[in-house]
Amino acid sequence: MAVTWTQHRFSGGALALDAANTVVLRGDAARTFDRFEDPAEIALFAEAATNFRAEELGGRALAVADPHRIAPTVLAIRETTDELFREAAAAEGTIRTASLPAFLEACAAGLRGHASFAMAPEKLFGDPETPIALEAALAVSALSLLSRVRRLRICRNCNWLFIDRSRNGSRLWCDMAVCGNRQKARRHYRRRKPVTEEHEHA
Ligand SMILES: [Zn+2]
């Protein structure tokens, strides 16, 4: 099934979290699905992320030479990022060292073999004049999350990971317009109908 890469799919607040969120409804074996199941989608994700993540990327475009070749590297970064930071988000920003080696190895594979670039604190992704390989950018984005673990949250509606940039750090939803409204609609529905008639499959 072709994916429409809308802004909502980039609600994670960081490229690496948007990638982690390409697995929908994690933890729900009956309904979960993978938007990267067709590797061709990886290239379309990169194209959309170049636009929606332009601020994080410092305006550097993402490049995908061959989605089938990089798929294993991309998926390894995606899965280890999700595992490490989902655990951290659930534990108020605490990281367990047991989850680090696989994550760091996946990030290393994303960076290996690509042209070196300078990671300045305010310009993590290097010079925007040339494109950066998606897997290298994913690695940089994922590693940058290590310094922001206290702000990582799990959306109460869709289970996505996101960075909470609210002033008091109390955001509950990845995207207020989508998940926030769904929760509100559900509460409204509950008030009017008996709970037994409820349909939670939003
Ligand atoms: Zn959500």
Boltz pocket constraint, residues with backbone or C-beta under 6 A from the ligand:
constraints:
  - pocket:
      binder: B
      contacts: [[A, 155], [A, 156], [A, 157], [A, 158], [A, 159], [A, 160], [A, 173], [A, 174], [A, 175], [A, 179]]
      max_distance: 6.0
